[in-house]
Amino acid sequence: MNTKPLLITATAAITLLALTGCVPNNNGASSGGAGAITVDSSATDCAVSSTSATSGTLTFSVTNSGDQVTEFYLLADDGLRIVGEVENVGPGISRDLVVQAQPGDYYTVCKPGMVGDGIGKASFTVSGDKVQLAGDVQEQVDAAALNYVAYIKDQVGQLVTGTDTFLAAYTSGDDATARDLYATTRANYERIEPVAESFGDLDPAIDFREADVAEGDEWTGWHRIEKDLFPPTAADNGGTTYVPLTADERTSYADKLKTDTQTLYDAVNDPSYTVSIDAIANGAIGLMEEVASGKITGEEEIWSHTDLWDFQANLEGAKVAYEGVRDIVETKDPELVKTLDERFASLQDTLAQYGSLDSGFTYYNELTTDQVKQLADGVSALGEPLSQLTATLVG
């Protein structure tokens, strides 16, 4: 979490995402035209009629055969960036998703109930030649903005369900499970942290560290629970023996975190929620500043030492933001794009030496001074060219 002034406003929340060239989806009934790839979204599966296609305009005809409102996503090869999505597909209804797809590897996934991780995630390959993006720059920005909002909704939706699971373990006294879930559940928050920061008091309530809390204010959120799950010794607690929270206190803090997370979910799902061009690069820059100011110093997760999990999530969020405007920036400064591609890849390779979100990372307090320096050097190497992104984009 970052206590610096916000770079953006609530209604111009952050970054644009990710798109190889998406065209707005059809908001009416599905045309089901010739050549459409059919998708059956049921309660248990996401059955796509083909696992491959040729580059260009693709139509996914999505039918909901389940009993909940559903969504369908075409994700980029990182499984995070949303290339296209169609939402609010009611039971028995069909709708089309139309995208301009470039050659590459993708994933398809459905999300019955429109929260959580989704089901039936499967590989999808697009072959053929690169296609020119449709429309002018503003149209590309508008399409990317729509998909970034979808990405934000997806991450916060996963955060809601993950937080519920984590808090259920915590309030029941199953500390071992809660400790295991702590860092991975927070990844959904860390990828989109500037969004919560844009909504005033939400980020302080959800993610303030103990050192950030003003005298007289109540400390709540993830890090309050972190300290209880990973209790410090007296020497690490100002010479005072840590007193564990009671069951009632655990429930109180858990309820507050759940409520605040739901408030964040409601905010990003408000019809007026949008993103703006000036927030594109600032979101990417801000996330890497989070790494430089807290994660690489070990100050973010001072009790659990899970800073590298946060580092990975911040890096992923920054890359999603950058890639959302990459093609636009490339027309203005191809050398900057080349440098950023290389620096993002290099930092990811360096971080991968210490683990992954799936397998776990080395705890921060187990890193040597030289290892911390190696990671810090990678952050600095990326941060310098990344700081030029906003001026290049809007200049």
N, C-alpha and C positions, 0 to 999 in steps of 0.2 A: 504494500500500500504506500501511496505517495502523498505527502502533505503539501506539495507544491500547489500554487494556484492552478485552477483548471484551464486547459487550453481551449475548451469548447463549452457550448451551452447544452442544456438538456434537450432542446429540440433540434440541435445540430450535432447530435451525439458524437460519433467518432467515425473514423475511417470508412472507406469504401472497401468492398470486398471484390474480390475475386471474380473475374469472369473472363472467359475466353471469347465472349460475345453472345450474350443471351438476349433473346427477344422477349418482350412481355408475354406472359402466358395468357391464354384465352380464359376469360372469367365466366363464360357461359358454358353451355353443355358441350360435351366432346363432339368433335366432328367425326371422329373415327374414320378418317379418310384413308385412301389407299396408301400403303407404305408406313402407316403408323405402327409404332412398337407398342404392343398392348401390355398393360400392367394390371395385375389383379391384386389389390390390397385387401387381404382378409385379416381375421383376428390373429392368425398364426404365421402368415407368410407374406412375402412381397414377390410375386411371381411375374417376372419380366419375360416376354416372348422371345427376346434375343439377347445375347451377351456381347454383341458387336454391331458396328454400323460404319458407314463411310462418312467422312467429314462433310460438314455442311449443315443445312437445316434439318433437325431431327424433331419428330413429333412423338411424344409418349402419351398414349391414350390410357388414362388412369381410371379404373373402375373400382369402386369400393364395395366389396362383397361382405364386409364385416358389419359390426353393429355399433361402431364408434366413428365419429368424424376422423378423417385421416389426412395425412400429408404424404407427398412423394418427393424425393430429392435425387438430383444427379450431383454427386460430389466429385471434386477433383481428386488427383492421385494421393493427396495427403489425408483424405478422409475427413477433412475439416471444411475446406472452402466449398461454398455452394455455387455450382455453375447454373443451376436452375431449380426451382421448386414450385409445386402447386399445392395449395393448402385449402383447408375447409371443404374437403370432398366428403359430403354426407353419405350415409349408408344408401346403397342403391343408385348413387349418382356417378356419372362419368365426366371427367374434365381432361383437357389437353394441356400438356407442358410442351412448349416449342422452344428449342434452343439452337443457337448457331455453334456447333461443336467443332473444336479443333482436334487434330490427331492427338491421341494420348490415351492414358489409362484413367479410368473413372470408377466410381462405385454408384450403385443404385440402392436405395433404402426407403422403406415406408415407415410411417410413424402413427399407428392407430392411437387415438386419444390426443395426438399432437404434443406429447411430452415424453421425456425419457430418451433413451438411446436409439429407439427405432428397432425394427425387425427385418429379417431377410436381406441383410446387407450382402451385396454380391458384386463381383468385378464386372466392368463393362469397358470394352475397348473400341476406340474410334481410330480407324486407319484412313489413309489417303493423304491428300495434299493440304497444306495450310490454307485456310480461307480468309478472305479479307473481312474485317469486322463490318457489320452493317451500320449505316447511319454515320452522323458526324460525331465529334468528340462529346458534345453535350448529351447526345443520345446514349453513347457508351457509358458516360458517367451516371446517367439516370438509371440505366439497366443495372450497372454495378451497385448502385445505392440500394436498389430493391433487393438484390441478393445479399448485400451485407446486413441489411435489417433481418433477412431470413436467417443468416448465420448467427446474429446476436440472439434471436429468439430461440434458435436451436441450442446454443450453449447455455442460455439461462434456463430453458426447459430441462436440460440434463442436470443443471445445478439444483433445480428444485427437487427432482426425484432422488438425486444422489444425497442431497442434504437430509432429506427425510430418512433415508436408510442409515446414514451416519448418526443422526440424532436418536434414532430408535435404539441403536446399539449403546450410545452414550448414556441415555436416560435409564436404560435397563441395567446398567452396571457392567455391560460387556466391554470393558475397556480395551481388551486385546483386539477385538474386531474394530472398535472405533479408532484405535491407533492405526490399524492397517488401512482404514478408509480415509483417514484425515487428508493426506497429501494428494491422493488421486482425485478425491471429490473436489478439492479446491482448484484443481487444474481448470475446470470449466469457468470458474470465477477469474482466475489469473489471466486467461486468454482475452477476456473482455473487460478487464478492470477499469479502464478509463470510462466505460459506460456508467458504471456505478458512481464513479467520481463526478460525473456530469450531473447527477441528481442530488446535489447538495449534501444532506446529512446521511444519505444511505451508506456511502463507503465508510465514513467514520463508525457508524453503528455496526457494520458487518465486518470491517477489516482493520480497525485501528490496533496498533501495537500498544503495549502497556506504556511505553515511553512517550507515545503520542497523546495520551489522554491528559487533558487539562485538569488541574487540581479542582476537586469538587464535582467533576463530571463522572458519570458511571461508565465503567469499562465493560463493553459487551462484545459479542461477535465471536468469530472464529478463534482469535488469539486468546480470548479469555478462556475458552474451552480448551485450547491447546495447552495452556499452562496447567490446567487441572488434569489433563490426560498424561502430560509429561512433566510431573512436578519437579521443581528444582530443589537442589540441596540448599541448606541455609546459607552456605557460602555464596551461592549464585542468586540468592534472594535477599540481598542487602543485610545478611546476617540473621534473618528471621526465618524460623521454621515455617514452611508452607503448610497451610491448613486446607485440606481438601474440601471441596464444596459438598454440602449436604445433598440428599436426594431432591429435596424441594428446590434448592438453589440450582441444581443441574436442570431441573425441569423449567425453571424460570428463564435461565439463559438460553436453553434450547428453544423454548417457545418464542423468545424475542428474535433469535436468529431465523427461525422458520418464518415468522411474520415479515421480517425485513427482506428475506429472500423472495417471498411472495410479492411484496411491494415492488421489488425490482422486476419481477416477471410481469406484473401488471403494467408497469411503466413502459417496458419495451414492446408490449403487445397493444399499447394504446394506438388507435388509428392515426393519431397526429405525430407519432414517433418517426423521425426520419434522420438522414445524414446529409452532410453538405460537403462540397468540394474542398473547402478550406480545412476540413477535419481529416481528410484522407491521410496525408503524410504525418500530421501531428499525432494521430493515434499510434502509428508505427513507432515514431520517435519516442512518444511517451512511454510505451511499453518497454523499450530498451533502456530508457532512463530509469525505469523501475528496477531493472536488473542491476544497473550500475550503482544505484543509490541504496539498495537494500539487499538484494539476493547475493550479489558477489561479495558483500561484506559480512554476510551471516546474521544480519540484524533483523531480517523479516521473520524467520522461524527460529527465534532465539531459544525456545524450549524444546522443540521437536528436531531441530537441525535439518529440516526437509527443504532447505532453500533451493537445492538443485531441481526439485520437482517444480517449484514456482518458476525458476529460471527457464526450464523447458517450455512451460505453458506460456510465459511472456514472449519467448522467442517465436513460438508457433503463432501467437496472436499478431505479433509484429509482421511476420512473414505473410500472413493472410492479408493484412492491411496493405502491405507493399504490393503484393501481387495483384490486388484489386485495381491498382492504377498503373501497373507496370507497363502495359502496352501504350498507354497515353504518354507516360514519361519517356518511353523509348523513342517516340517520334521527335522529342525535343532534345534529348541528351542520351544517345545510345551508349556512350562510354560510362556514364553514371550507372545505367542499368547493368551493364556488364560487370562493373565493380561490385555493385550491390548483390548481384547473383552469386558472385564468387565469395564475398564476405559472409553472406548468409549461410552458404554451404560449408564454408570453412569453420564457422563458429558451431554449427550443428555437429560437424564431425568431431570437433574438440569436446563438446559436451557429451557426445555419445560414448566417449571413452570412460565415462563415469556411470553409465547406465541408461535407462529409459523409463518412461512413465509406466510401461507394462511390466518391466522386470524390477524396477526400483533403481534408485541412485545411491551413490556414496553419500553418507551423511556429511554435512558441512564441517562438523568438528573433527572429521577423520581425514580431511584434505590437508596436504602439506602446504607450506607457504609458497613453494614453487608451483604447485598445482593451482592454487588460487590466482597467482600471478598469470599463469597461462590462460586461464579463463578470463581474467580481467583484460588482458591484452587483446583477446578476441573480441570482447565487448567494445573496447575502444576502437579497434580496427573497423568494426561495422558502424559504430556510432558516428564517426566523422563523415563518411559519405552519406549516411542516412539523414544527417542533419541538413543536407542540401535538397532533400526530396520536396519539401513544401515550396521552396522558392522556384524550383524547376517546374513543378506541376502548375502553379498558378501564375508564373511569370510570363 
